[in-house]
Amino acid sequence: MPATTNLQQPAPEARERLLGAALELFTQRGYAATSVREICLAAGVTKPVLYYYFKSKEGLYQQLMEDSYSLFESMLAELSSFPGSVRRRVIHFCEGVFDTSVQQLPLVKLIYSIYYGTPQGAPPFNLEQYYDRMLQVILTLIQEGIAAGELRPGNVNDMVWTALACMSIAIEEQLCHCNPRLDRASMSRMLDIVFDGLEVH
C-alpha cells in the first residue's frame, strides 16, 4: 500500500517506536505471523505512519536489518582499532562482540531465527555478512600475529574458526531458554587456552 500523500509528517519518535515494536513482534511471533496492524498497535501509531516511513512491512524489516548492520560495522571499526598484542586484540574484539550481542539480544534472536529457522517469508537480506565480517577481522589479526612472530605458523583458517567458535558458543548460550552456562569471562578463558597453544614461547 503506497504512502498517503496528504499525511502531515509524523513525530520522529514514531519511526523508532515502529522499529522497536517490529523487532519485538518479529522476535516473539515470527515475521510472517506479524501483521502491520499489530505492529502499529504496539507502536501506538496508525497504518499511514508506518507507510509514510517504511512503505510496507517488508520495508520496515529491511530498515531494521540495515540499521543493525550499520551498527555492527561501527562496532567492528571501533573494536578493530584496539592497541596491544594480537592475543589481547582478538580477545578484546570477541568481548566487544559478545557485549554488543547481549545488549542487542532481541535483534540477535531475530537474526538467528531468520537464518537458522524455518522460512518466514522475510525479504532477502544477506545475514551471512555478519559472520563473514567477523571472520575477516579475526583473520587479519591472526595473520598480523604470525607475521610479527607473536603466533606460530599454522593453518590460519583453523585458528580463525577456533577463536570464532569460542565467541559464537558463548553468544548462543545467551539465546537459550535455560540459564546461560557460559558468560563473557568463560569465553575469555577459552580464548586464553586457544592462544596459549598459538603463541610463540
ROZA-315647 format. One line per 10 residues: their letters; for each residue x, y, z of N, C-alpha, C, O. Coordinates in nm, 2 decimals. Example, Ala and Ser with C-alpha at 12.3 -4.5 7.8 and 13.67 -1.06 7.14 Angstrom:
BEGIN
as = 1.32,-0.57,0.78,1.23,-0.45,0.78,1.32,-0.33,0.78,1.42,-0.33,0.85 | 1.28,-0.22,0.71,1.37,-0.11,0.71,1.29,0.00,0.79,1.34,0.11,0.80 $
This chain:
BEGIN
mpattnlqqp = 0.09,-0.12,0.00,0.00,0.00,0.00,0.09,0.12,0.00,0.18,0.14,0.09 | 0.07,0.22,-0.09,0.16,0.33,-0.10,0.14,0.43,0.01,0.03,0.43,0.08 | 0.24,0.51,0.04,0.22,0.61,0.15,0.12,0.71,0.11,0.11,0.75,-0.01 | 0.05,0.76,0.20,-0.05,0.86,0.17,0.02,0.99,0.15,0.12,1.02,0.21 | -0.04,1.07,0.06,0.02,1.20,0.02,-0.02,1.32,0.11,0.05,1.42,0.11 | -0.14,1.31,0.17,-0.18,1.43,0.25,-0.16,1.41,0.40,-0.21,1.49,0.48 | -0.08,1.32,0.44,-0.04,1.30,0.58,0.06,1.40,0.62,0.16,1.42,0.56 | 0.03,1.47,0.74,0.13,1.56,0.79,0.25,1.47,0.84,0.23,1.36,0.89 | 0.37,1.53,0.84,0.48,1.45,0.88,0.47,1.41,1.03,0.45,1.49,1.11 | 0.48,1.28,1.06,0.46,1.23,1.19,0.58,1.27,1.28,0.69,1.31,1.23 $
apearerllg = 0.56,1.26,1.41,0.67,1.29,1.50,0.79,1.19,1.48,0.76,1.07,1.45 | 0.91,1.24,1.48,1.03,1.15,1.45,1.03,1.03,1.54,1.08,0.92,1.50 | 0.99,1.04,1.67,1.00,0.92,1.76,0.91,0.81,1.71,0.92,0.69,1.76 | 0.81,0.84,1.63,0.72,0.73,1.58,0.80,0.63,1.50,0.76,0.51,1.50 | 0.89,0.68,1.43,0.98,0.58,1.35,1.05,0.48,1.44,1.05,0.36,1.41 | 1.11,0.54,1.55,1.18,0.45,1.64,1.08,0.35,1.71,1.12,0.24,1.74 | 0.97,0.40,1.74,0.87,0.31,1.81,0.83,0.20,1.71,0.81,0.09,1.76 | 0.81,0.23,1.59,0.78,0.13,1.49,0.89,0.02,1.48,0.86,-0.10,1.47 | 1.01,0.07,1.47,1.12,-0.03,1.47,1.13,-0.11,1.59,1.15,-0.23,1.58 | 1.11,-0.05,1.71,1.12,-0.13,1.83,1.00,-0.23,1.84,1.02,-0.34,1.88 $
aalelftqrg = 0.88,-0.19,1.80,0.77,-0.28,1.80,0.78,-0.39,1.71,0.75,-0.51,1.74 | 0.83,-0.36,1.59,0.85,-0.47,1.49,0.96,-0.57,1.53,0.94,-0.69,1.52 | 1.07,-0.52,1.59,1.17,-0.61,1.64,1.11,-0.70,1.75,1.13,-0.82,1.74 | 1.04,-0.65,1.84,0.98,-0.73,1.95,0.88,-0.83,1.89,0.88,-0.95,1.93 | 0.80,-0.79,1.80,0.69,-0.88,1.75,0.76,-0.99,1.65,0.72,-1.10,1.66 | 0.85,-0.94,1.57,0.91,-1.04,1.48,0.99,-1.15,1.56,0.99,-1.26,1.52 | 1.05,-1.11,1.67,1.12,-1.20,1.75,1.03,-1.30,1.82,1.05,-1.42,1.83 | 0.92,-1.24,1.88,0.83,-1.32,1.96,0.74,-1.41,1.87,0.72,-1.53,1.90 | 0.69,-1.36,1.75,0.59,-1.43,1.68,0.64,-1.48,1.54,0.57,-1.56,1.48 | 0.75,-1.43,1.50,0.80,-1.46,1.36,0.75,-1.35,1.26,0.65,-1.28,1.29 $
yaatsvreic = 0.83,-1.34,1.16,0.80,-1.23,1.06,0.66,-1.25,0.99,0.58,-1.16,0.99 | 0.64,-1.37,0.94,0.52,-1.40,0.87,0.39,-1.39,0.95,0.29,-1.34,0.90 | 0.40,-1.42,1.08,0.28,-1.42,1.17,0.25,-1.28,1.22,0.15,-1.26,1.29 | 0.34,-1.18,1.20,0.31,-1.05,1.25,0.25,-0.96,1.14,0.30,-0.96,1.03 | 0.14,-0.90,1.18,0.07,-0.81,1.08,0.11,-0.66,1.10,0.16,-0.62,1.21 | 0.08,-0.59,1.00,0.10,-0.44,1.01,0.02,-0.38,1.12,0.06,-0.29,1.19 | -0.11,-0.43,1.13,-0.20,-0.38,1.23,-0.14,-0.40,1.37,-0.14,-0.31,1.46 | -0.08,-0.52,1.40,-0.02,-0.55,1.53,0.10,-0.46,1.56,0.12,-0.41,1.67 | 0.18,-0.44,1.45,0.30,-0.35,1.47,0.25,-0.21,1.51,0.31,-0.15,1.60 | 0.16,-0.16,1.43,0.11,-0.02,1.46,0.04,-0.01,1.59,0.06,0.09,1.66 $
laagvtkpvl = -0.03,-0.11,1.63,-0.09,-0.11,1.77,0.01,-0.11,1.88,0.00,-0.03,1.97 | 0.12,-0.19,1.86,0.22,-0.19,1.96,0.30,-0.06,1.97,0.35,-0.02,2.07 | 0.32,0.00,1.85,0.39,0.13,1.84,0.31,0.25,1.88,0.36,0.36,1.90 | 0.18,0.23,1.88,0.09,0.34,1.91,0.08,0.44,1.80,0.07,0.56,1.82 | 0.08,0.39,1.68,0.07,0.48,1.56,-0.04,0.42,1.47,-0.09,0.30,1.49 | -0.08,0.49,1.36,-0.17,0.44,1.26,-0.09,0.39,1.15,0.03,0.41,1.13 | -0.17,0.31,1.07,-0.10,0.25,0.95,-0.04,0.35,0.85,0.07,0.33,0.80 | -0.10,0.46,0.83,-0.04,0.56,0.74,0.10,0.61,0.79,0.18,0.64,0.71 | 0.12,0.61,0.92,0.25,0.65,0.97,0.36,0.54,0.93,0.47,0.58,0.89 | 0.32,0.41,0.94,0.41,0.31,0.90,0.44,0.32,0.75,0.56,0.31,0.71 $
yyyfkskegl = 0.34,0.34,0.67,0.36,0.36,0.53,0.44,0.48,0.49,0.51,0.48,0.40 | 0.42,0.59,0.57,0.50,0.71,0.55,0.65,0.68,0.56,0.73,0.73,0.48 | 0.69,0.61,0.67,0.83,0.59,0.69,0.89,0.47,0.62,1.00,0.47,0.57 | 0.81,0.36,0.60,0.87,0.24,0.55,0.80,0.18,0.43,0.84,0.08,0.38 | 0.69,0.23,0.39,0.61,0.19,0.27,0.53,0.06,0.30,0.42,0.04,0.25 | 0.59,-0.04,0.38,0.53,-0.17,0.39,0.60,-0.24,0.51,0.70,-0.19,0.57 | 0.54,-0.35,0.55,0.61,-0.44,0.65,0.74,-0.48,0.60,0.84,-0.49,0.68 | 0.75,-0.51,0.47,0.88,-0.56,0.41,0.99,-0.45,0.43,1.10,-0.47,0.46 | 0.94,-0.32,0.40,1.03,-0.21,0.41,1.08,-0.19,0.55,1.19,-0.15,0.58 | 0.99,-0.21,0.65,1.02,-0.20,0.79,1.13,-0.30,0.83,1.22,-0.27,0.90 $
yqqlmedsys = 1.11,-0.42,0.79,1.20,-0.53,0.81,1.34,-0.50,0.75,1.44,-0.51,0.82 | 1.34,-0.45,0.63,1.47,-0.42,0.56,1.54,-0.31,0.64,1.66,-0.32,0.65 | 1.47,-0.21,0.68,1.53,-0.10,0.75,1.59,-0.15,0.89,1.70,-0.11,0.93 | 1.52,-0.24,0.95,1.56,-0.29,1.08,1.69,-0.37,1.06,1.79,-0.35,1.14 | 1.70,-0.44,0.95,1.83,-0.52,0.92,1.94,-0.43,0.88,2.05,-0.44,0.92 | 1.91,-0.33,0.80,2.01,-0.23,0.75,2.07,-0.15,0.87,2.19,-0.13,0.87 | 1.98,-0.11,0.96,2.02,-0.03,1.07,2.11,-0.12,1.16,2.21,-0.07,1.22 | 2.07,-0.25,1.18,2.15,-0.34,1.26,2.29,-0.36,1.20,2.39,-0.37,1.27 | 2.30,-0.37,1.07,2.43,-0.40,1.01,2.52,-0.27,1.01,2.64,-0.28,1.03 | 2.46,-0.15,1.00,2.53,-0.03,1.02,2.59,-0.02,1.16,2.71,0.02,1.18 $
lfesmlaels = 2.51,-0.05,1.26,2.56,-0.06,1.40,2.67,-0.16,1.41,2.77,-0.13,1.48 | 2.65,-0.27,1.35,2.75,-0.38,1.36,2.89,-0.33,1.30,2.99,-0.36,1.36 | 2.88,-0.27,1.18,3.00,-0.22,1.12,3.07,-0.11,1.20,3.19,-0.11,1.21 | 3.00,-0.02,1.26,3.05,0.08,1.35,3.12,0.01,1.47,3.23,0.06,1.51 | 3.06,-0.09,1.52,3.12,-0.16,1.64,3.25,-0.23,1.59,3.35,-0.22,1.67 | 3.25,-0.29,1.47,3.37,-0.36,1.43,3.49,-0.26,1.41,3.60,-0.29,1.44 | 3.46,-0.14,1.35,3.56,-0.04,1.33,3.62,0.00,1.46,3.74,0.02,1.47 | 3.54,0.02,1.56,3.59,0.06,1.70,3.67,-0.05,1.76,3.78,-0.02,1.82 | 3.62,-0.17,1.76,3.69,-0.28,1.82,3.82,-0.32,1.75,3.92,-0.36,1.82 | 3.83,-0.30,1.62,3.94,-0.34,1.55,4.06,-0.25,1.57,4.18,-0.28,1.54 $
sfpgsvrrrv = 4.04,-0.13,1.62,4.14,-0.03,1.64,4.21,-0.04,1.78,4.29,0.05,1.81 | 4.17,-0.14,1.86,4.23,-0.16,1.99,4.38,-0.19,1.98,4.41,-0.27,1.90 | 4.46,-0.12,2.06,4.61,-0.15,2.06,4.65,-0.27,2.14,4.56,-0.33,2.21 | 4.77,-0.31,2.13,4.82,-0.42,2.21,4.86,-0.54,2.13,4.87,-0.53,2.00 | 4.89,-0.65,2.19,4.93,-0.77,2.13,4.81,-0.83,2.05,4.70,-0.79,2.07 | 4.84,-0.92,1.95,4.73,-0.98,1.87,4.64,-1.06,1.96,4.52,-1.06,1.95 | 4.70,-1.13,2.06,4.62,-1.20,2.16,4.52,-1.11,2.23,4.40,-1.14,2.23 | 4.57,-1.00,2.28,4.48,-0.91,2.35,4.38,-0.85,2.26,4.26,-0.83,2.30 | 4.42,-0.82,2.13,4.32,-0.75,2.04,4.21,-0.85,2.00,4.10,-0.81,1.99 | 4.25,-0.98,1.97,4.14,-1.07,1.94,4.05,-1.09,2.05,3.92,-1.10,2.03 $
ihfcegvfdt = 4.10,-1.11,2.17,4.01,-1.13,2.29,3.93,-1.01,2.31,3.81,-1.02,2.34 | 3.98,-0.89,2.30,3.91,-0.76,2.32,3.80,-0.76,2.21,3.68,-0.72,2.24 | 3.83,-0.79,2.09,3.73,-0.79,1.98,3.61,-0.89,2.01,3.50,-0.85,2.00 | 3.65,-1.01,2.06,3.54,-1.11,2.09,3.46,-1.06,2.21,3.34,-1.08,2.21 | 3.52,-1.00,2.31,3.45,-0.95,2.42,3.35,-0.84,2.38,3.24,-0.83,2.43 | 3.40,-0.75,2.29,3.31,-0.64,2.24,3.19,-0.69,2.16,3.08,-0.64,2.18 | 3.21,-0.79,2.08,3.10,-0.85,2.00,3.01,-0.92,2.10,2.88,-0.91,2.08 | 3.06,-0.99,2.20,2.97,-1.06,2.30,2.89,-0.95,2.37,2.77,-0.97,2.39 | 2.96,-0.85,2.42,2.88,-0.74,2.50,2.77,-0.68,2.41,2.66,-0.66,2.46 | 2.80,-0.65,2.29,2.70,-0.59,2.20,2.59,-0.68,2.17,2.47,-0.64,2.17 $
svqqlplvkl = 2.62,-0.81,2.15,2.52,-0.91,2.13,2.42,-0.92,2.25,2.30,-0.94,2.23 | 2.48,-0.92,2.37,2.39,-0.92,2.49,2.31,-0.80,2.50,2.19,-0.81,2.53 | 2.36,-0.68,2.47,2.29,-0.56,2.47,2.18,-0.56,2.37,2.07,-0.49,2.39 | 2.20,-0.62,2.25,2.10,-0.62,2.14,2.04,-0.76,2.13,2.02,-0.81,2.01 | 2.02,-0.83,2.24,1.98,-0.97,2.23,1.85,-1.00,2.15,1.85,-1.09,2.08 | 1.75,-0.91,2.16,1.63,-0.94,2.07,1.66,-0.94,1.92,1.61,-1.02,1.85 | 1.75,-0.84,1.88,1.79,-0.84,1.74,1.87,-0.96,1.71,1.85,-1.02,1.60 | 1.96,-1.01,1.79,2.04,-1.13,1.77,1.95,-1.25,1.75,1.96,-1.33,1.67 | 1.85,-1.26,1.84,1.75,-1.37,1.83,1.67,-1.36,1.70,1.65,-1.47,1.64 | 1.64,-1.24,1.66,1.57,-1.24,1.53,1.66,-1.28,1.42,1.61,-1.36,1.33 $
iysiyygtpq = 1.78,-1.24,1.41,1.87,-1.28,1.31,1.89,-1.43,1.31,1.89,-1.49,1.20 | 1.91,-1.49,1.42,1.93,-1.63,1.43,1.80,-1.71,1.39,1.81,-1.81,1.32 | 1.68,-1.66,1.43,1.56,-1.73,1.39,1.54,-1.72,1.24,1.49,-1.82,1.18 | 1.57,-1.61,1.18,1.55,-1.60,1.03,1.65,-1.68,0.96,1.62,-1.75,0.86 | 1.78,-1.68,1.01,1.89,-1.75,0.94,1.88,-1.91,0.96,1.89,-1.98,0.86 | 1.85,-1.95,1.08,1.86,-2.09,1.11,1.72,-2.16,1.12,1.70,-2.28,1.11 | 1.61,-2.07,1.13,1.48,-2.13,1.15,1.41,-2.16,1.02,1.47,-2.16,0.91 | 1.28,-2.20,1.03,1.20,-2.23,0.91,1.18,-2.10,0.84,1.18,-2.00,0.89 | 1.16,-2.11,0.70,1.13,-1.99,0.62,1.01,-1.92,0.68,0.91,-1.97,0.71 | 1.03,-1.78,0.69,0.92,-1.70,0.74,0.87,-1.60,0.64,0.78,-1.52,0.67 $
gappfnleqy = 0.92,-1.61,0.52,0.87,-1.52,0.42,0.93,-1.38,0.43,0.88,-1.29,0.36 | 1.04,-1.36,0.51,1.10,-1.23,0.52,1.17,-1.20,0.39,1.22,-1.29,0.33 | 1.18,-1.07,0.36,1.25,-1.03,0.24,1.40,-1.07,0.25,1.46,-1.08,0.36 | 1.46,-1.10,0.13,1.60,-1.14,0.14,1.69,-1.03,0.20,1.68,-0.91,0.17 | 1.78,-1.08,0.28,1.89,-0.99,0.34,2.01,-1.08,0.37,1.99,-1.19,0.43 | 2.12,-1.04,0.33,2.24,-1.12,0.34,2.29,-1.13,0.49,2.37,-1.05,0.53 | 2.24,-1.22,0.56,2.27,-1.24,0.70,2.41,-1.30,0.72,2.47,-1.29,0.83 | 2.46,-1.36,0.62,2.60,-1.42,0.63,2.71,-1.32,0.64,2.82,-1.35,0.68 | 2.67,-1.19,0.60,2.78,-1.09,0.60,2.82,-1.06,0.74,2.93,-1.01,0.76 | 2.74,-1.09,0.84,2.78,-1.07,0.98,2.90,-1.16,1.01,3.00,-1.12,1.06 $
ydrmlqvilt = 2.88,-1.29,0.99,2.98,-1.39,1.01,3.11,-1.36,0.92,3.22,-1.37,0.97 | 3.08,-1.33,0.80,3.19,-1.30,0.71,3.28,-1.19,0.76,3.40,-1.20,0.75 | 3.22,-1.08,0.81,3.30,-0.97,0.85,3.38,-1.00,0.98,3.49,-0.96,0.99 | 3.32,-1.08,1.07,3.39,-1.12,1.19,3.51,-1.21,1.15,3.61,-1.20,1.21 | 3.48,-1.30,1.06,3.59,-1.39,1.01,3.71,-1.30,0.96,3.82,-1.33,0.98 | 3.67,-1.20,0.88,3.77,-1.12,0.81,3.85,-1.04,0.92,3.98,-1.04,0.90 | 3.79,-0.99,1.02,3.86,-0.92,1.12,3.96,-1.01,1.19,4.08,-0.97,1.21 | 3.91,-1.12,1.24,4.00,-1.22,1.31,4.11,-1.27,1.22,4.22,-1.29,1.27 | 4.08,-1.30,1.10,4.18,-1.35,1.00,4.29,-1.24,0.99,4.41,-1.28,0.99 | 4.25,-1.12,0.97,4.36,-1.01,0.96,4.45,-1.01,1.08,4.57,-0.99,1.07 $
liqegiaage = 4.38,-1.02,1.20,4.46,-1.01,1.32,4.55,-1.13,1.34,4.67,-1.12,1.38 | 4.50,-1.25,1.31,4.59,-1.37,1.32,4.70,-1.36,1.22,4.82,-1.40,1.26 | 4.68,-1.32,1.10,4.79,-1.30,1.00,4.89,-1.20,1.05,5.01,-1.22,1.03 | 4.85,-1.09,1.11,4.94,-1.00,1.17,5.02,-1.06,1.28,5.14,-1.04,1.29 | 4.96,-1.14,1.36,5.03,-1.21,1.47,5.14,-1.30,1.42,5.25,-1.31,1.48 | 5.11,-1.38,1.31,5.21,-1.47,1.26,5.32,-1.39,1.19,5.44,-1.42,1.21 | 5.29,-1.29,1.12,5.39,-1.21,1.05,5.48,-1.14,1.15,5.60,-1.12,1.13 | 5.43,-1.10,1.27,5.51,-1.03,1.37,5.58,-1.13,1.46,5.66,-1.09,1.55 | 5.56,-1.26,1.44,5.63,-1.36,1.52,5.56,-1.38,1.66,5.62,-1.45,1.75 | 5.44,-1.32,1.68,5.37,-1.35,1.80,5.30,-1.48,1.81,5.29,-1.55,1.91 $
lrpgnvndmv = 5.25,-1.53,1.69,5.19,-1.66,1.68,5.26,-1.75,1.59,5.33,-1.71,1.50 | 5.26,-1.88,1.63,5.33,-1.97,1.54,5.26,-2.00,1.41,5.14,-1.99,1.40 | 5.34,-2.02,1.31,5.28,-2.05,1.18,5.19,-2.18,1.18,5.21,-2.27,1.26 | 5.09,-2.18,1.10,4.99,-2.29,1.10,4.88,-2.27,1.01,4.88,-2.17,0.93 | 4.78,-2.35,1.01,4.66,-2.33,0.93,4.58,-2.21,0.98,4.51,-2.22,1.09 | 4.59,-2.10,0.91,4.53,-1.98,0.96,4.38,-1.99,0.97,4.32,-1.94,1.07 | 4.31,-2.06,0.88,4.17,-2.07,0.88,4.12,-2.15,1.01,4.02,-2.12,1.07 | 4.20,-2.25,1.04,4.17,-2.33,1.16,4.18,-2.24,1.29,4.09,-2.25,1.38 | 4.28,-2.16,1.29,4.30,-2.07,1.40,4.18,-1.97,1.41,4.13,-1.94,1.52 | 4.14,-1.91,1.30,4.03,-1.82,1.30,3.90,-1.88,1.34,3.83,-1.82,1.43 $
wtalacmsia = 3.87,-2.00,1.29,3.75,-2.06,1.32,3.74,-2.11,1.47,3.64,-2.11,1.53 | 3.86,-2.14,1.52,3.87,-2.18,1.67,3.83,-2.06,1.76,3.76,-2.08,1.85 | 3.89,-1.95,1.72,3.86,-1.83,1.80,3.72,-1.79,1.79,3.65,-1.76,1.89 | 3.67,-1.79,1.67,3.53,-1.75,1.64,3.43,-1.85,1.71,3.32,-1.81,1.76 | 3.47,-1.98,1.72,3.38,-2.08,1.78,3.37,-2.05,1.93,3.26,-2.07,1.98 | 3.47,-2.01,1.99,3.46,-1.97,2.14,3.36,-1.86,2.16,3.28,-1.86,2.25 | 3.37,-1.76,2.07,3.28,-1.65,2.08,3.14,-1.69,2.05,3.04,-1.65,2.12 | 3.12,-1.76,1.94,2.98,-1.80,1.90,2.91,-1.88,2.00,2.79,-1.86,2.02 | 2.98,-1.98,2.06,2.91,-2.07,2.15,2.87,-1.99,2.28,2.77,-2.02,2.34 | 2.95,-1.89,2.32,2.92,-1.81,2.43,2.80,-1.72,2.40,2.71,-1.71,2.49 $
ieeqlchcnp = 2.79,-1.67,2.28,2.68,-1.58,2.25,2.55,-1.67,2.24,2.44,-1.63,2.28 | 2.56,-1.79,2.17,2.45,-1.87,2.16,2.39,-1.92,2.29,2.27,-1.95,2.30 | 2.48,-1.93,2.39,2.43,-1.97,2.52,2.33,-1.86,2.58,2.24,-1.90,2.65 | 2.36,-1.74,2.54,2.27,-1.63,2.59,2.13,-1.64,2.52,2.03,-1.58,2.57 | 2.12,-1.71,2.41,1.99,-1.72,2.34,1.91,-1.84,2.39,1.79,-1.85,2.36 | 1.97,-1.92,2.47,1.90,-2.04,2.52,1.79,-2.00,2.62,1.79,-1.89,2.68 | 1.69,-2.09,2.64,1.58,-2.06,2.73,1.62,-2.10,2.88,1.55,-2.06,2.97 | 1.73,-2.17,2.89,1.78,-2.20,3.02,1.88,-2.09,3.07,1.91,-2.00,2.99 | 1.93,-2.10,3.19,2.03,-2.01,3.24,2.16,-2.03,3.16,2.20,-2.15,3.15 | 2.22,-1.93,3.10,2.34,-1.95,3.02,2.45,-2.02,3.10,2.48,-1.98,3.22 $
rldrasmsrm = 2.51,-2.12,3.04,2.62,-2.19,3.11,2.75,-2.13,3.08,2.85,-2.17,3.15 | 2.76,-2.04,2.99,2.88,-1.97,2.96,2.85,-1.82,2.96,2.74,-1.78,2.93 | 2.95,-1.74,3.01,2.94,-1.60,3.01,3.06,-1.53,2.94,3.15,-1.60,2.89 | 3.07,-1.40,2.96,3.19,-1.33,2.90,3.32,-1.38,2.95,3.41,-1.40,2.88 | 3.33,-1.40,3.08,3.45,-1.45,3.15,3.49,-1.59,3.10,3.60,-1.62,3.07 | 3.39,-1.68,3.08,3.41,-1.81,3.03,3.47,-1.81,2.89,3.57,-1.88,2.86 | 3.41,-1.72,2.81,3.46,-1.71,2.67,3.61,-1.66,2.67,3.69,-1.71,2.60 | 3.64,-1.56,2.75,3.77,-1.51,2.76,3.87,-1.61,2.80,3.98,-1.62,2.75 | 3.83,-1.70,2.90,3.92,-1.81,2.95,3.94,-1.91,2.83,4.05,-1.96,2.82 | 3.84,-1.94,2.76,3.85,-2.03,2.65,3.95,-1.98,2.54,4.03,-2.05,2.49 $
ldivfdglev = 3.94,-1.85,2.52,4.03,-1.78,2.42,4.17,-1.78,2.47,4.26,-1.80,2.39 | 4.19,-1.77,2.60,4.32,-1.77,2.66,4.38,-1.91,2.63,4.50,-1.92,2.60 | 4.30,-2.02,2.65,4.35,-2.15,2.62,4.39,-2.17,2.48,4.50,-2.23,2.45 | 4.31,-2.11,2.39,4.35,-2.12,2.24,4.48,-2.05,2.22,4.57,-2.10,2.15 | 4.50,-1.93,2.27,4.62,-1.85,2.25,4.74,-1.91,2.32,4.85,-1.88,2.28 | 4.72,-1.98,2.43,4.83,-2.05,2.49,4.89,-2.15,2.40,5.01,-2.17,2.40 | 4.81,-2.21,2.31,4.86,-2.30,2.21,4.91,-2.24,2.09,4.99,-2.30,2.01 | 4.87,-2.11,2.06,4.91,-2.05,1.93,5.03,-1.96,1.95,5.11,-1.94,1.85 | 5.06,-1.91,2.07,5.16,-1.81,2.08,5.30,-1.88,2.08,5.32,-1.99,2.11 | 5.40,-1.80,2.03,5.54,-1.84,2.02,5.60,-1.82,2.16,5.59,-1.71,2.21 $
h = 5.65,-1.92,2.22,5.71,-1.91,2.36,5.86,-1.91,2.35,5.93,-1.90,2.45 $
